[in-house]
Amino acid sequence: MEFFETQDPEKIKLLETSHRHQREMKRELKDISERSEKVLKNSLIIVGALALTYLVVNQLSSSTKKKAKKERTGEPLVPQENIEEPPSLLSKMGDQAINMATLFLLDLAKEKLSEYLQHRKSKDENS
């Protein structure tokens, strides 16, 4: 049966066109999946950097509340007065480290985003 189908030049042309379109669609699908994988990786890096920055800032900047003391007599907990103490040198150094880490991570996220946008722009111009 294939012998008769291949004798018709119009069918041969249509089959070749169909195969060419199929190869082109597969190539485009592969390109799209590679681009989306790269975008996903960059997004995960950026989100991870921001989440890490948030956690570090949240952990180091949260004020430590003084716990209530339990009386020896077994009475309920009695809260202590909140006494404002000036920040220690170690606390100031920790704040500076947090600020520097935040700036570093934000700069890294900015660079990754810039690379992605440049890559996307160059691909759009080539298309």
C-alpha positions as CSV (number, residue, x, y, z in Angstrom):
1,M,0.0,0.0,0.0
2,E,2.9,2.4,0.7
3,F,4.2,1.8,-2.8
4,F,1.0,3.3,-4.3
5,E,1.0,6.2,-1.8
6,T,4.6,7.2,-2.6
7,Q,3.9,7.2,-6.3
8,D,1.7,10.4,-6.0
9,P,4.1,13.4,-6.0
10,E,1.5,15.6,-4.2
11,K,1.3,13.1,-1.4
12,I,5.1,12.9,-1.2
13,K,5.3,16.6,-0.9
14,L,2.6,16.7,1.8
15,L,4.3,14.0,3.8
16,E,7.6,15.8,3.6
17,T,6.0,19.0,4.7
18,S,4.3,17.2,7.5
19,H,7.5,15.6,8.7
20,R,9.3,19.0,8.5
21,H,6.5,20.6,10.6
22,Q,6.7,17.8,13.1
23,R,10.5,18.2,13.5
24,E,10.1,22.0,13.8
25,M,7.5,21.6,16.5
26,K,9.7,19.2,18.4
27,R,12.6,21.6,18.2
28,E,10.5,24.5,19.4
29,L,9.1,22.4,22.2
30,K,12.6,21.5,23.3
31,D,13.7,25.1,23.2
32,I,10.7,26.2,25.3
33,S,11.3,23.5,27.9
34,E,15.0,24.5,28.1
35,R,14.1,28.2,28.6
36,S,11.4,27.4,31.1
37,E,13.9,25.2,33.0
38,K,16.4,28.1,33.1
39,V,13.7,30.6,34.2
40,L,12.6,28.2,36.9
41,K,16.2,27.7,38.2
42,N,16.8,31.5,38.3
43,S,13.5,32.1,40.0
44,L,14.3,29.5,42.6
45,I,17.7,31.1,43.2
46,I,16.1,34.6,43.6
47,V,13.3,33.3,45.8
48,G,15.8,31.3,47.9
49,A,18.0,34.4,48.4
50,L,15.1,36.5,49.4
51,A,13.7,33.9,51.8
52,L,17.2,33.4,53.3
53,T,17.6,37.1,53.8
54,Y,14.1,37.3,55.4
55,L,14.9,34.5,57.8
56,V,18.2,35.9,58.8
57,V,16.9,39.4,59.3
58,N,13.9,38.0,61.2
59,Q,15.9,35.8,63.5
60,L,18.6,38.4,64.3
61,S,16.5,41.4,64.6
62,S,13.7,39.9,66.7
63,S,13.8,41.2,70.2
64,T,14.3,38.7,72.9
65,K,11.5,39.0,75.4
66,K,12.4,38.3,79.0
67,K,10.6,35.3,80.4
68,A,8.5,35.5,83.5
69,K,9.9,34.0,86.7
70,K,8.0,31.4,88.6
71,E,7.7,32.1,92.2
72,R,8.9,29.5,94.6
73,T,5.5,29.3,96.2
74,G,4.0,27.9,93.1
75,E,2.0,31.0,92.2
76,P,1.3,31.8,88.5
77,L,4.0,33.5,86.4
78,V,4.7,37.1,87.1
79,P,6.0,39.1,84.1
80,Q,9.1,41.2,84.7
81,E,9.3,44.9,83.7
82,N,10.6,45.5,80.2
83,I,13.8,47.4,80.7
84,E,15.4,49.0,77.7
85,E,19.1,48.3,77.5
86,P,21.4,49.9,75.0
87,P,22.5,47.6,72.2
88,S,25.7,45.8,72.9
89,L,28.7,45.9,70.5
90,L,28.0,42.3,69.5
91,S,24.4,43.3,68.6
92,K,25.6,46.2,66.5
93,M,28.1,43.9,64.7
94,G,25.3,41.4,64.1
95,D,23.1,44.1,62.6
96,Q,25.9,45.2,60.3
97,A,26.5,41.6,59.2
98,I,22.8,41.2,58.5
99,N,22.8,44.4,56.4
100,M,25.8,43.4,54.4
101,A,24.4,39.9,53.8
102,T,21.1,41.4,52.7
103,L,22.8,43.7,50.3
104,F,24.9,40.9,48.9
105,L,21.9,38.6,48.3
106,L,19.9,41.4,46.8
107,D,22.8,42.2,44.5
108,L,23.1,38.6,43.5
109,A,19.3,38.4,42.8
110,K,19.5,41.6,40.8
111,E,22.4,40.2,38.6
112,K,20.5,37.0,38.0
113,L,17.4,38.9,37.0
114,S,19.4,41.2,34.7
115,E,21.1,38.1,33.1
116,Y,17.7,36.5,32.5
117,L,16.2,39.7,31.0
118,Q,19.3,40.2,28.7
119,H,19.1,36.6,27.6
120,R,15.4,36.9,26.9
121,K,15.8,40.1,25.0
122,S,18.5,38.6,22.8
123,K,16.4,35.6,22.1
124,D,13.4,37.8,21.2
125,E,15.6,39.9,18.8
126,N,16.9,36.7,17.1
127,S,13.4,35.4,16.6
